[in-house]
Amino acid sequence: MGNCKRGKIIFEEYFNGYTSDSLHDIRSAGKSITLALIGIAIEEGYVTSESQTIIDDFKADYGMEHLSSEKEKIQIKHLLTMSAGWACDDWDEDSPGNTMHFPGLPDDFGFILHLPMVRSNGETFSYCSGGANLLGEIIRRKS
């Protein structure tokens, strides 16, 4: 963090062991950008609306394990609000969909799509990076 005057740094300070050379994890910033891009995709007509379901876009490529009527009801808005009902929670180390399980996976999208459903969509907030990643893939596929 720094303040500048006439193009020169006059004050700079770092916290929690970080330095000017430290790298920072920006995943949450990436989620914000993805959410903005979904809004643009809806405005431009690439995505119908936040109520558009997502599973049909992936069935041909992934086959879908644990396919249920609730999984077929997952909508863009459930990914936007992190309220899809699958077993995905980055704040729970024991959650099958926790992103710590992602390293080394050949396909993050397939991994998330194959998670079992554990509750109704829209019922509970659950911080799920995999859902945000799917939004990015939806943008890629639709545009």
VEXSENU-290574 format. One record per residue (C-alpha): residue number from 1; residue in three letters; x, y, z. Coordinates in Angstrom, 3 decimals, always signed. Each point is the difference from the previous one (the first is absolute). Example, Ala and Ser with C-alpha at 12.3 -4.5 7.8 and 13.67 -1.06 7.14 Angstrom:
residues 2
<rec k="1" r="Ala" c1="+12.300" c2="-4.500" c3="+7.800"/>
<rec k="2" r="Ser" c1="+1.370" c2="+3.440" c3="-0.660"/>
***
This chain:
residues 143
<rec k="1" r="Met" c1="+0.000" c2="+0.000" c3="+0.000"/>
<rec k="2" r="Gly" c1="+1.505" c2="+3.339" c3="-0.901"/>
<rec k="3" r="Asn" c1="-0.664" c2="+3.690" c3="-0.539"/>
<rec k="4" r="Cys" c1="+1.548" c2="+1.960" c3="-2.837"/>
<rec k="5" r="Lys" c1="+0.817" c2="+3.648" c3="-0.483"/>
<rec k="6" r="Arg" c1="+1.285" c2="+1.323" c3="-3.315"/>
<rec k="7" r="Gly" c1="+0.587" c2="-3.570" c3="-1.199"/>
<rec k="8" r="Lys" c1="+2.170" c2="-0.992" c3="+2.987"/>
<rec k="9" r="Ile" c1="-0.974" c2="-2.306" c3="+2.847"/>
<rec k="10" r="Ile" c1="-0.101" c2="+1.941" c3="+3.250"/>
<rec k="11" r="Phe" c1="-1.395" c2="-2.773" c3="+2.210"/>
<rec k="12" r="Glu" c1="-0.181" c2="-3.768" c3="-0.363"/>
<rec k="13" r="Glu" c1="-0.946" c2="-2.681" c3="+2.522"/>
<rec k="14" r="Tyr" c1="-0.725" c2="-3.736" c3="-0.152"/>
<rec k="15" r="Phe" c1="-1.743" c2="-2.248" c3="+2.503"/>
<rec k="16" r="Asn" c1="-0.097" c2="-3.632" c3="+1.140"/>
<rec k="17" r="Gly" c1="+3.469" c2="-0.847" c3="-1.308"/>
<rec k="18" r="Tyr" c1="-0.602" c2="+1.313" c3="-3.530"/>
<rec k="19" r="Thr" c1="+2.585" c2="+2.099" c3="-1.832"/>
<rec k="20" r="Ser" c1="-0.003" c2="+1.982" c3="-3.240"/>
<rec k="21" r="Asp" c1="+1.154" c2="-3.188" c3="-1.743"/>
<rec k="22" r="Ser" c1="-2.676" c2="-2.285" c3="+1.460"/>
<rec k="23" r="Leu" c1="-2.467" c2="-1.685" c3="-2.330"/>
<rec k="24" r="His" c1="-3.641" c2="+0.019" c3="+1.030"/>
<rec k="25" r="Asp" c1="-2.757" c2="-2.491" c3="-0.686"/>
<rec k="26" r="Ile" c1="-2.584" c2="+1.883" c3="-2.074"/>
<rec k="27" r="Arg" c1="-2.645" c2="-2.702" c3="-0.414"/>
<rec k="28" r="Ser" c1="-2.773" c2="+2.089" c3="+1.544"/>
<rec k="29" r="Ala" c1="+0.870" c2="+2.930" c3="-2.264"/>
<rec k="30" r="Gly" c1="-0.290" c2="-2.385" c3="-2.948"/>
<rec k="31" r="Lys" c1="-3.461" c2="-1.024" c3="+1.201"/>
<rec k="32" r="Ser" c1="-1.083" c2="+3.655" c3="+0.006"/>
<rec k="33" r="Ile" c1="+1.204" c2="+0.437" c3="-3.575"/>
<rec k="34" r="Thr" c1="-1.781" c2="-3.192" c3="-1.068"/>
<rec k="35" r="Leu" c1="-3.248" c2="+1.209" c3="+1.591"/>
<rec k="36" r="Ala" c1="+0.269" c2="+3.287" c3="-1.894"/>
<rec k="37" r="Leu" c1="+0.640" c2="-1.915" c3="-3.238"/>
<rec k="38" r="Ile" c1="-3.125" c2="-2.109" c3="+0.558"/>
<rec k="39" r="Gly" c1="-1.973" c2="+3.236" c3="+0.269"/>
<rec k="40" r="Ile" c1="+1.499" c2="+1.170" c3="-3.285"/>
<rec k="41" r="Ala" c1="-0.730" c2="-3.398" c3="-1.606"/>
<rec k="42" r="Ile" c1="-3.645" c2="+0.315" c3="+1.059"/>
<rec k="43" r="Glu" c1="-0.200" c2="+3.597" c3="-1.241"/>
<rec k="44" r="Glu" c1="+1.558" c2="-0.976" c3="-3.345"/>
<rec k="45" r="Gly" c1="-2.299" c2="-3.024" c3="-0.394"/>
<rec k="46" r="Tyr" c1="+2.626" c2="-2.753" c3="+0.268"/>
<rec k="47" r="Val" c1="-1.688" c2="-1.251" c3="+3.161"/>
<rec k="48" r="Thr" c1="-3.802" c2="+0.105" c3="+0.212"/>
<rec k="49" r="Ser" c1="-0.342" c2="+1.055" c3="+3.651"/>
<rec k="50" r="Glu" c1="+1.139" c2="-0.786" c3="+3.513"/>
<rec k="51" r="Ser" c1="-2.803" c2="-2.608" c3="+0.063"/>
<rec k="52" r="Gln" c1="+1.558" c2="-2.012" c3="-2.837"/>
<rec k="53" r="Thr" c1="+0.854" c2="-3.556" c3="+1.094"/>
<rec k="54" r="Ile" c1="+3.579" c2="-1.168" c3="-0.518"/>
<rec k="55" r="Ile" c1="+0.051" c2="-3.815" c3="-0.090"/>
<rec k="56" r="Asp" c1="-1.238" c2="-0.417" c3="-3.593"/>
<rec k="57" r="Asp" c1="+3.018" c2="+2.015" c3="-1.182"/>
<rec k="58" r="Phe" c1="+2.338" c2="-2.631" c3="+1.452"/>
<rec k="59" r="Lys" c1="-1.874" c2="-3.334" c3="-0.348"/>
<rec k="60" r="Ala" c1="+1.469" c2="-0.889" c3="-3.387"/>
<rec k="61" r="Asp" c1="+3.572" c2="+0.505" c3="+1.205"/>
<rec k="62" r="Tyr" c1="-0.247" c2="-1.421" c3="+3.514"/>
<rec k="63" r="Gly" c1="-2.815" c2="-2.555" c3="+0.114"/>
<rec k="64" r="Met" c1="-0.919" c2="+1.084" c3="+3.556"/>
<rec k="65" r="Glu" c1="+0.453" c2="-2.248" c3="+2.995"/>
<rec k="66" r="His" c1="-2.515" c2="+0.388" c3="+2.802"/>
<rec k="67" r="Leu" c1="-2.472" c2="+1.559" c3="-2.445"/>
<rec k="68" r="Ser" c1="-3.173" c2="+0.906" c3="+1.806"/>
<rec k="69" r="Ser" c1="-2.911" c2="+2.312" c3="-0.612"/>
<rec k="70" r="Glu" c1="+1.545" c2="+2.436" c3="+2.513"/>
<rec k="71" r="Lys" c1="+3.325" c2="+0.013" c3="-1.859"/>
<rec k="72" r="Glu" c1="-1.861" c2="+0.678" c3="-3.255"/>
<rec k="73" r="Lys" c1="-1.546" c2="+3.069" c3="+1.682"/>
<rec k="74" r="Ile" c1="+3.330" c2="+1.725" c3="+0.746"/>
<rec k="75" r="Gln" c1="-0.251" c2="+3.478" c3="-1.498"/>
<rec k="76" r="Ile" c1="+2.493" c2="+2.759" c3="-0.758"/>
<rec k="77" r="Lys" c1="-1.354" c2="+1.881" c3="+3.046"/>
<rec k="78" r="His" c1="+0.900" c2="-2.943" c3="+2.271"/>
<rec k="79" r="Leu" c1="+3.595" c2="+0.244" c3="-1.170"/>
<rec k="80" r="Leu" c1="-0.046" c2="+3.798" c3="+0.343"/>
<rec k="81" r="Thr" c1="-1.295" c2="-0.201" c3="+3.576"/>
<rec k="82" r="Met" c1="+1.982" c2="-3.143" c3="+0.890"/>
<rec k="83" r="Ser" c1="-3.195" c2="-1.806" c3="+0.878"/>
<rec k="84" r="Ala" c1="+0.124" c2="-3.020" c3="-2.316"/>
<rec k="85" r="Gly" c1="-0.924" c2="-3.053" c3="+2.062"/>
<rec k="86" r="Trp" c1="+2.977" c2="-2.202" c3="-0.780"/>
<rec k="87" r="Ala" c1="+2.621" c2="-1.195" c3="+2.485"/>
<rec k="88" r="Cys" c1="+2.379" c2="+2.914" c3="-0.500"/>
<rec k="89" r="Asp" c1="+1.305" c2="+2.228" c3="+2.789"/>
<rec k="90" r="Asp" c1="+3.489" c2="+1.535" c3="-0.057"/>
<rec k="91" r="Trp" c1="-0.362" c2="+0.930" c3="+3.679"/>
<rec k="92" r="Asp" c1="-0.404" c2="-3.663" c3="+1.000"/>
<rec k="93" r="Glu" c1="+3.143" c2="-2.121" c3="-0.414"/>
<rec k="94" r="Asp" c1="-2.112" c2="-3.162" c3="-0.031"/>
<rec k="95" r="Ser" c1="-2.276" c2="+1.192" c3="-2.806"/>
<rec k="96" r="Pro" c1="+0.410" c2="-2.121" c3="-3.155"/>
<rec k="97" r="Gly" c1="-0.087" c2="+3.174" c3="-2.132"/>
<rec k="98" r="Asn" c1="+2.605" c2="+1.959" c3="+1.992"/>
<rec k="99" r="Thr" c1="+2.530" c2="+1.505" c3="-2.416"/>
<rec k="100" r="Met" c1="+2.873" c2="-1.640" c3="+1.886"/>
<rec k="101" r="His" c1="-1.076" c2="-3.127" c3="-1.912"/>
<rec k="102" r="Phe" c1="+0.569" c2="+1.749" c3="-3.367"/>
<rec k="103" r="Pro" c1="+3.815" c2="-0.117" c3="-0.365"/>
<rec k="104" r="Gly" c1="+0.963" c2="-2.674" c3="-2.469"/>
<rec k="105" r="Leu" c1="-3.544" c2="-0.579" c3="-1.235"/>
<rec k="106" r="Pro" c1="-0.174" c2="-0.393" c3="-3.772"/>
<rec k="107" r="Asp" c1="-3.311" c2="+1.881" c3="-0.156"/>
<rec k="108" r="Asp" c1="-1.349" c2="+2.341" c3="+2.688"/>
<rec k="109" r="Phe" c1="-3.318" c2="+0.429" c3="-1.818"/>
<rec k="110" r="Gly" c1="-0.730" c2="-3.711" c3="-0.093"/>
<rec k="111" r="Phe" c1="+0.984" c2="-0.313" c3="+3.648"/>
<rec k="112" r="Ile" c1="-2.505" c2="+2.650" c3="+1.107"/>
<rec k="113" r="Leu" c1="-2.776" c2="-1.187" c3="-2.311"/>
<rec k="114" r="His" c1="+0.292" c2="-3.543" c3="+1.351"/>
<rec k="115" r="Leu" c1="-0.384" c2="+0.997" c3="+3.656"/>
<rec k="116" r="Pro" c1="-3.093" c2="-1.383" c3="+1.712"/>
<rec k="117" r="Met" c1="-2.815" c2="+2.303" c3="+1.045"/>
<rec k="118" r="Val" c1="-0.353" c2="+0.422" c3="+3.771"/>
<rec k="119" r="Arg" c1="-2.752" c2="+2.643" c3="+0.253"/>
<rec k="120" r="Ser" c1="-2.476" c2="+1.939" c3="-2.105"/>
<rec k="121" r="Asn" c1="+1.347" c2="+2.735" c3="-2.266"/>
<rec k="122" r="Gly" c1="-0.380" c2="+3.522" c3="+1.346"/>
<rec k="123" r="Glu" c1="-0.374" c2="-1.249" c3="+3.574"/>
<rec k="124" r="Thr" c1="+3.434" c2="+0.634" c3="+1.516"/>
<rec k="125" r="Phe" c1="+3.095" c2="+2.060" c3="-0.798"/>
<rec k="126" r="Ser" c1="+3.088" c2="-2.156" c3="-0.458"/>
<rec k="127" r="Tyr" c1="+3.267" c2="+1.576" c3="-1.191"/>
<rec k="128" r="Cys" c1="+0.719" c2="-2.087" c3="-3.093"/>
<rec k="129" r="Ser" c1="+2.792" c2="+1.115" c3="-2.313"/>
<rec k="130" r="Gly" c1="-0.880" c2="-2.811" c3="-2.385"/>
<rec k="131" r="Gly" c1="-3.380" c2="+1.587" c3="-0.709"/>
<rec k="132" r="Ala" c1="+1.686" c2="+3.306" c3="-0.819"/>
<rec k="133" r="Asn" c1="+2.388" c2="-1.873" c3="-2.306"/>
<rec k="134" r="Leu" c1="-3.017" c2="-1.485" c3="-1.788"/>
<rec k="135" r="Leu" c1="-1.334" c2="+3.518" c3="-0.580"/>
<rec k="136" r="Gly" c1="+3.229" c2="+0.820" c3="-1.816"/>
<rec k="137" r="Glu" c1="-0.384" c2="-3.106" c3="-2.155"/>
<rec k="138" r="Ile" c1="-3.613" c2="+0.920" c3="-0.756"/>
<rec k="139" r="Ile" c1="+1.183" c2="+3.425" c3="-1.171"/>
<rec k="140" r="Arg" c1="+2.659" c2="-1.663" c3="-2.178"/>
<rec k="141" r="Arg" c1="-2.463" c2="-2.449" c3="-1.536"/>
<rec k="142" r="Lys" c1="-2.793" c2="+2.524" c3="-0.594"/>
<rec k="143" r="Ser" c1="+2.106" c2="+2.786" c3="-1.444"/>
***
